[in-house]
Amino acid sequence: MSAESKYGFQETVRRVKNYIEKIGIRIFCVIDHAGSADNVGLKLESTVLFIFGNPKAGTLLMQDSRLMGLKLPLKLLIYEDKNKTMLSYFKVSEFEKFNLKEMDILKNIESLYSDIVKEIS
């Protein structure tokens, strides 16, 4: 799923970071893909990956299906594309193939992604 931000790249990154922290979700890592490319002499438009989540919720999902460890923690990619700032993430419907019992958690994840998109659009 992708959405266009009405803000520039840096402002979008700032807003997403602030929103995730404000609601008490843990940010495990922020990966600067463009910076890493630059470090090896390659060029990549601004691209940042947020890796975040709630271990209490994620653990319950992985207890249902250990393969959820491939999808968790949650990931959100912010990148510049042709003078637009975009935000992309996996649709929660992709998680449903794991036959999870904790459907309320999936609804919460869907709401979280939706709220983040509202924050930048």
Summary of the structure (lengths in Angstrom):
residues: 121
radius of gyration: 15.0
end to end distance: 14.2
largest distance: 46.4
contacts: 336
relative contact order: 0.22
helix: 50%
strand: 25%
